[in-house]
């Protein structure tokens, strides 16, 4: 039960992050498009894709049956964030929300922390799901 509670807390943190970031990106969509001009010729499509992706990840994290998928998507999102910051250190970064005012080192630390937290939640979620499946089949579970 403690594992599930910890997964829920970590998922809640990511839900708040993605909702906040999506709202901020939506409000400042033109700023996001201007920043994306440094990275891609498909500025408008990419900007709206990012906003919709953040909303989709938050939605998947809210639904308990799909939370593991949401955590995996969070890991991928954080990896992309880290790669973007690491590979383009002198380009502008406008990730929305609280991340706009952070230095490159702080953004990398944030992304790595997010990856670690999401990985912990994924591992705990898998263990919890596995134990629940074993209990439903009538198999005893040994806690270590």
C-alpha positions in Angstrom: 0.0 0.0 0.0 2.9 2.4 0.7 4.3 1.7 -2.7 1.0 2.7 -4.4 0.8 5.8 -2.3 4.4 6.8 -3.3 3.6 6.2 -7.0 0.4 8.3 -6.6 2.4 11.2 -5.0 5.0 11.1 -7.7 2.4 11.0 -10.4 0.6 13.9 -8.8 3.7 16.0 -8.9 4.1 15.3 -12.6 0.4 16.0 -13.2 0.8 19.4 -11.7 4.0 20.0 -13.7 2.4 19.0 -17.0 -0.8 20.9 -16.5 1.1 24.0 -15.4 3.4 23.8 -18.3 0.6 23.2 -20.8 -1.4 26.2 -19.6 1.7 28.4 -19.7 2.6 27.1 -23.2 -0.9 27.8 -24.4 -1.0 31.3 -23.0 2.4 32.0 -24.5 2.0 30.1 -27.7 3.6 32.8 -29.9 6.7 32.8 -27.6 6.9 29.1 -27.9 6.6 29.3 -31.7 9.4 32.0 -31.8 11.7 29.7 -29.8 10.9 26.7 -31.9 12.0 28.5 -35.0 15.6 27.8 -33.9 14.8 24.0 -33.9 12.3 23.2 -36.7 10.7 24.6 -39.8 7.3 23.2 -38.7 6.9 25.8 -35.9 3.1 25.9 -35.5 2.5 22.2 -35.7 5.3 21.5 -33.2 4.1 24.1 -30.8 0.6 22.8 -30.7 1.9 19.2 -30.5 3.9 20.1 -27.4 0.8 21.6 -25.7 -1.4 18.7 -26.6 1.3 16.2 -25.5 1.6 17.8 -22.1 -2.2 17.6 -21.7 -2.2 14.0 -22.9 0.5 12.9 -20.5 -1.3 14.7 -17.6 -4.5 12.9 -18.6 -2.9 9.5 -18.8 -1.3 10.1 -15.4 -4.6 11.0 -13.8 -6.2 7.7 -14.8 -4.9 5.0 -12.4 -5.2 2.1 -14.9 -2.9 3.9 -17.4 -0.6 5.6 -14.9 2.4 3.3 -15.7 2.1 4.4 -19.4 2.0 8.0 -18.2 5.1 7.5 -16.1 6.9 6.0 -19.2 5.8 9.0 -21.3 7.1 11.3 -18.5 10.5 9.5 -18.6 10.6 10.0 -22.4 9.5 13.6 -22.1 12.2 14.3 -19.5 14.9 12.6 -21.6 13.9 14.8 -24.6 14.1 17.8 -22.4 17.6 16.9 -21.1 18.8 16.1 -24.6 17.5 19.4 -26.0 19.2 21.4 -23.3 22.4 19.4 -23.5 22.7 19.4 -27.3 21.8 23.1 -27.7 23.4 24.9 -24.8 23.4 28.4 -26.4 20.0 28.2 -28.0 17.0 29.7 -26.3 14.9 27.3 -24.2 11.3 28.1 -23.4 9.8 25.1 -21.7 7.0 26.9 -20.1 6.0 27.4 -16.5 8.7 27.4 -13.8 11.4 26.2 -16.2 11.6 29.5 -18.2 13.8 31.2 -15.7 16.2 28.4 -15.1 19.8 28.1 -16.2 21.0 25.2 -18.4 22.5 23.4 -15.4 19.3 23.8 -13.5 17.2 22.5 -16.4 19.5 19.5 -16.7 19.3 18.9 -13.0 15.5 19.2 -13.2 15.3 16.7 -16.1 17.5 14.2 -14.4 15.6 14.5 -11.2 12.4 13.9 -13.1 13.8 10.9 -14.8 14.9 9.4 -11.5 11.6 10.1 -9.8 9.6 8.7 -12.8 11.9 5.6 -12.9 11.3 5.0 -9.2 7.5 5.4 -9.7 7.7 3.0 -12.7 9.6 0.4 -10.7 7.3 0.6 -7.7 4.2 0.6 -9.9 5.3 -2.5 -11.7 6.0 -4.3 -8.3 2.6 -3.2 -7.1 0.8 -4.4 -10.2 2.7 -7.7 -10.2 1.7 -8.3 -6.5 -1.9 -7.4 -7.2 -2.0 -9.8 -10.2 -0.4 -12.6 -8.0 -3.0 -12.0 -5.3 -5.9 -12.1 -7.8 -4.7 -15.5 -9.0 -4.5 -16.8 -5.4 -0.8 -17.0 -5.2 0.9 -16.0 -2.0 3.2 -13.0 -2.1 6.4 -12.9 0.0 7.4 -9.5 1.1 11.1 -8.8 1.2 
